[in-house]
Amino acid sequence: MKKIMKFLEKNICSIMIIILVIIIFTSLHNAGYFSEVIHEKFEMNKQPAIVLFHANWCGHCKKMMPEWQKFEKEFHGHEGINVINIESEQKDIMKKHDINGFPTIKYCPSGLNETGNTKTYDGDRNYDGLVDFMKSVIN
């Protein structure tokens, strides 16, 4: 026990710095600051995706979320297409995809990293409309 106490006394500054770095990193990650870097590193973001860009405070988003969740549960991975939610706090991705309103749904045939050939969904914000959109983009 004495050895542990001596170790802690000698290294308390280093331990505190490590703890502080972990807290800062976790806070920044939760705020979405690392989302662009993280998304670019994952191979799945090169796969086709249907993406919901939304904001937790948006009434329209809240209203359509049950329909989206039903769609997501049914079709994630179907035909090799990812179903992805992007929260408004992930500002870099929002800017990259030119998102100006919520909710916005886009089909990204080359994944999240490519923005040139996306298709924006403009139909009804319900399960059937989302299914029709998915069918139209995969055929």
matplotlib code that plots the C-alpha trace (Angstrom):
import matplotlib.pyplot as plt

x = [0.0, 2.9, 4.3, 1.0, 0.8, 4.4, 3.7, 0.5, 2.4, 5.2, 2.9, -0.2, 0.4, 0.7, -2.4, -4.4, -3.2, -4.3, -7.7, -8.1, -7.2, -9.8, -12.5, -11.7, -11.6, -14.9, -16.6, -15.4, -16.4, -19.9, -20.2, -19.5, -16.1, -14.5, -17.4, -16.0, -12.6, -14.3, -16.7, -13.9, -12.0, -14.7, -15.0, -18.8, -19.0, -17.9, -20.9, -24.3, -26.3, -29.7, -29.0, -31.4, -29.9, -32.0, -32.0, -33.3, -35.0, -36.9, -40.6, -40.8, -37.9, -39.5, -42.8, -41.1, -38.6, -40.9, -41.4, -37.6, -36.8, -39.3, -37.6, -34.1, -34.9, -36.4, -33.9, -30.4, -28.0, -30.6, -29.1, -25.8, -27.2, -26.6, -29.3, -27.6, -28.7, -26.7, -27.5, -27.3, -24.4, -22.2, -21.7, -18.8, -20.9, -24.0, -21.9, -20.3, -23.7, -25.2, -27.9, -30.1, -33.2, -34.5, -35.3, -33.3, -33.0, -30.4, -29.3, -25.5, -24.6, -20.9, -21.2, -21.0, -17.6, -18.9, -21.4, -21.6, -24.2, -26.6, -30.3, -32.5, -35.8, -38.7, -41.7, -43.9, -42.1, -43.5, -42.5, -44.2, -42.6, -39.2, -39.6, -40.6, -37.6, -35.3, -36.8, -36.3, -32.7, -31.6, -33.4]
y = [0.0, 2.3, 1.8, 2.7, 5.9, 6.9, 6.3, 8.4, 11.2, 11.2, 11.1, 13.0, 15.7, 13.3, 11.4, 14.6, 15.7, 12.3, 12.6, 16.1, 15.1, 12.3, 14.6, 17.3, 14.7, 13.1, 16.5, 17.5, 14.2, 14.4, 17.9, 16.6, 18.2, 15.0, 13.6, 14.6, 12.9, 9.8, 9.6, 9.8, 7.0, 4.4, 2.4, 2.3, 5.9, 5.0, 2.8, 4.1, 5.7, 7.3, 10.0, 11.9, 15.3, 16.5, 18.6, 17.4, 20.8, 20.7, 20.0, 18.6, 16.2, 15.1, 14.4, 12.3, 10.4, 7.4, 6.9, 7.2, 4.8, 2.3, 2.8, 2.5, -0.7, -2.3, -1.2, -0.6, -2.6, -3.6, -3.7, -2.6, 0.8, 2.3, 4.3, 7.1, 9.8, 13.0, 15.5, 19.2, 19.6, 17.9, 21.2, 20.1, 17.4, 19.7, 22.3, 19.8, 18.5, 22.1, 21.4, 24.5, 23.1, 20.2, 17.5, 16.9, 13.4, 12.6, 9.6, 9.5, 6.8, 7.1, 7.5, 10.5, 11.6, 12.4, 15.3, 15.7, 13.1, 13.1, 13.0, 15.0, 13.4, 15.8, 13.4, 12.9, 12.4, 9.0, 5.3, 4.6, 7.7, 6.7, 3.2, 4.6, 6.9, 4.0, 1.9, 4.7, 5.2, 1.6, 0.8]
z = [0.0, 0.8, -2.7, -4.3, -2.2, -3.1, -6.8, -6.6, -4.8, -7.3, -10.4, -9.3, -11.9, -14.7, -13.6, -13.3, -16.8, -18.3, -16.6, -17.9, -21.4, -21.3, -20.0, -22.7, -25.5, -24.4, -24.2, -27.7, -29.1, -27.6, -29.1, -32.5, -33.1, -34.2, -36.2, -39.6, -38.8, -37.4, -40.4, -42.9, -41.2, -41.4, -44.5, -44.2, -45.2, -48.7, -49.0, -50.3, -47.5, -46.9, -44.4, -42.1, -41.2, -38.2, -35.1, -31.7, -31.1, -34.5, -34.2, -37.7, -36.9, -33.7, -35.5, -38.2, -36.0, -35.3, -39.0, -39.6, -36.8, -38.3, -41.7, -40.2, -38.4, -41.5, -44.1, -42.5, -44.6, -47.1, -50.6, -49.0, -48.1, -44.7, -42.9, -41.0, -38.6, -38.5, -35.7, -36.3, -33.9, -36.4, -38.2, -40.5, -42.1, -42.3, -44.1, -46.4, -47.5, -47.7, -45.1, -44.6, -43.0, -41.0, -41.5, -44.7, -46.2, -48.8, -50.7, -50.9, -53.5, -52.8, -49.0, -46.7, -48.1, -51.6, -52.0, -55.8, -56.8, -53.9, -54.3, -51.8, -50.8, -51.1, -50.4, -47.5, -44.2, -43.5, -43.7, -47.0, -48.6, -47.4, -48.7, -52.1, -52.1, -51.3, -54.1, -56.6, -55.8, -55.9, -59.2]

ax = plt.figure().add_subplot(projection="3d")
ax.plot(x, y, z, "-o")
ax.set_aspect("equal")
plt.show()
